Structures are given as C-alpha cells and as structure tokens.
Amino acid sequence: PALKSANVPGFSGALVNHSSKTLYVLSSEKGAKIKCSGACLSTWPPLLVKSSVTEVALGANVNGKIGFVTRSKTMKQVTFNSYPLYTFVGDSASLQSHGEGIAALGGTWYLVKASSSSAGLTVFKKSSTGTTSTTANTTTTTSGSGGYAY
C-alpha cells in the first residue's frame, strides 16, 4: 500500500493510504507499543501488510521512517516514525478526519503529518484557535424600573 500526502480539510499534508483514507496514530503507542487490540481494532483497523513485505511505497512529501510491528504470524502493521498506523471506521469516505482528537487507551488519536521525519513532529496538533471557543464579555444594564428593552 502506497502512503501519500493529501489535503484533508483542516489538515494540509496529512498521511493517507492508497485509497486516500486518512491515517491515524494513537499517542500512547509511540515506540510501536501496541495498545489497540481486541474490540479496538473494529473501530480502528490497523494498516496491515503481509509478513513478507519489507518496504512500503511512499508518495511525494512523505518523509517519515517506515517500520513494522508484528500483529500475527502472517501479518504486520505499518509504523510511521515508530507509531503504528490505523484508519477510522467513522471516516466513511476519503479525506475525512472524524477520528481526530478522540481520547482512548491512555492517549489521543491524531492525524499524521506526512512530511514529518521525527516522532516528535509526527502528529498534527490543533492550535488553540481551532479548539477553544471564546465567550464575548457581555454586560446587560437595566435602569429605572428594571424593565427590559425590546
């Protein structure tokens, strides 16, 4: 499966698989420490290859280090900068990011920056402007009999 860089809305240069499905990592799995197993795999399908595969084709602007972690006797999971890669069943079409920011298994699911070449820069971190809502300071002043203005 070729890994490539694509523009997922809100995430320019996100890592996607050969069918343009967005790829995710779980922050608590850095160093290929698998935490997603059993029921987790039905929500977060791992990017698997046959055990005989030794390399994965990379598209333009994909700079991370590819590796593998064994999942079974015949299959292994592709890793990117030491993070195992997954898709998300909630992404029903290509270039979606419905799994972004979901907390689970001692970490958080994040989209992957295709251009990152180190583990510390692998995930997209939303800026506070994208996740924080600010409430305007509004003051209501009533005068006289305490009535309301219409």
Number of C-alpha atoms within 10 A of each C-alpha: 14 13 22 23 23 23 15 19 11 11 18 13 20 28 32 29 22 13 13 20 22 30 30 29 27 28 19 18 20 18 15 21 13 15 15 20 12 7 8 13 14 12 14 22 16 24 19 21 19 14 16 9 12 10 13 13 11 18 17 11 17 22 18 22 14 19 18 23 19 16 17 10 8 11 17 21 21 25 23 28 22 22 29 30 28 27 22 22 14 12 14 11 12 13 21 20 24 14 22 20 16 11 13 14 13 10 16 17 23 22 27 28 27 28 18 22 16 14 15 9 15 23 22 18 15 14 8 8 8 9 8 9 8 7 6 6 5 6 6 5 8 10 7 5 6 8 8 9 6 3
